[in-house]
């Protein structure tokens, strides 16, 4: 069964994505781009920005994994508690 996502939820998710994208772009730009005397992007600026983005993506992935692990543990604890409460003494 497919989950239906309302249009307002899709818009909200897209706005959140854009906000995150803008934040990452700004942070990496501020950290990596130092020379405004030329139109060319220097190799060190390019590699810095790539590293910055990779670091962000890895961090996001790790947080997501930990969040899932936490929810699995919580669900297991609730199931165990419900199992103990549901059994007659």
N, C-alpha and C positions, 0 to 999 in steps of 0.2 A: 504494500500500500504506500503510495507516494505521499509525502507530506506537502501540503499546500502552504505556501508562504504568501501572505497578503502583500499587496502592493506597497502599503505603508511600511511593512516590515522590511521589504526589499529596499525601499528608499532609505530607511534608517540604517540598514547594514551598509549601503553604499556610502552614505554620509560618514559613517564611522571609518570605513576603509579610506575614504579621501582624507579625513582628518589624520589618520595614522600615517598615510603616505606623505602628506605634507609635513608632518612632524619629523619623520625619518629623513626626508629630503633636506629639510632645513638644518637639522642637526648634523648630518653628514657634510653638507655644504659648508656650514660654519666651521667644522673641524678640519676640513680637507683643503678648501680652496683659499689660497693665501695671496696669489699674484693676480692682480687685475690690470696689469700693464700690457697684456697681450690677449688676443682673441683665442689663442690656442690653449687647450687644456694640457698642462704638463703631465708627463708620465707618472710622477709621484702623486699628483692630485688625483689622477684617474685610479691608480692602484689603492690610494687611501679611501676613496669613495666606494670602490668595490669591496674593500675589506670592511668598511663601516656597514654596508648593506648586508654582507654575509654574516657579520657579527649579530646584527639585529635579527636576521632570519633564524639563525641558530638559537638565539635567546628566546625568540617567540616559540619556536618548536619545542624547546626544552620546557618552557613554562606550560605549554599545552599538554605535554606528556605528564608533567607533575600534577597538573589539574585533573587529568583523567585518572591517574593513579589514586589521587585523593578521593575522588568520587567513587571509585571501585571499592576502596577501603571503607568508605562511609556506607555504601550499599551493603557490603558484606556484614558490617557491624549491625546495621539495622535488620538484616535478614536473620542473623544469629540471635539478636535480641527478640525478634518476633517469634522465632522458633522456640526459644526458651519460655517466652510468655505464653505461647499457644499450647504447650504440653501440660497435661494434668499432673498433679503431684501425687 
